[in-house]
Amino acid sequence: MDVFAELRGEERHKRRAALIDISLARLGEQHENFGHPHFGHLSLDIYLNVKYLDIKQYIRKMSKQKSDSLTGGSGVHVFLVLWKAARAAEGYAEKSISELEMCGSDFAVLEALLHKGPLLVNEIGRKVLLTSGSITVAVDRLETKGLVERRAHGTDRRARIVHLTKEGRKVITRAYADHAADMERLASASLTRAERKTLIGLLKKIGYEAAGALEQSEEESTA
């Protein structure tokens, strides 16, 4: 569904109504003898008024349907609220991280290593949603700063495992604590503990459904 096409629907209906007004006026000029020979103008006026009201009612109905699709818990309304909330929360989180003098990708990589332990480069990329090229650049940058180091894999000579250095663990432990405090302030100011639990469950529910539908669609398109 094109959400933004929905949002532009109202303006299209207004323009359409204006064109209808012009068309009806021209119709009146072209059919002066419409209806009974002695009451041509009156019959035409009645006819045009009825048709005009029918069209206006139809437009109002369509406009209301468009408006209702953006409110009242419709699918589009759910998406818009979710999208706007996610954008606002993302901006809040990015501001928190920027104040730590660390870019978002560096923070994400260090945080993954802090909580998941040593990982392969491609595993880190999947966890923090970075492409293979971007995650390699991020790890190289952190390695240059002395915050991570690559070590040989125990069984696979071709693979390298990324570890936090002593300095890297110190930096991300402090940075994560500050960031977690910022996020807790936001959650505490807006949600009770019970509401958080409910919200998490609902977001997982719609997220899993969307991911499953997308995966099925991709499988069908390649079948």
PyMOL commands that set and color helices and strands:
alter all, ss='L'
color gray80, all
select helices_A, chain A and resi 3-7+9-30+40-68+75-98+104-116+121-128+132-144+166-190+193-222
alter helices_A, ss='H'
color red, helices_A
select strands_A, chain A and resi 119-120+148-152+160-164
alter strands_A, ss='S'
color yellow, strands_A
deselect
rebuild
show_as cartoon
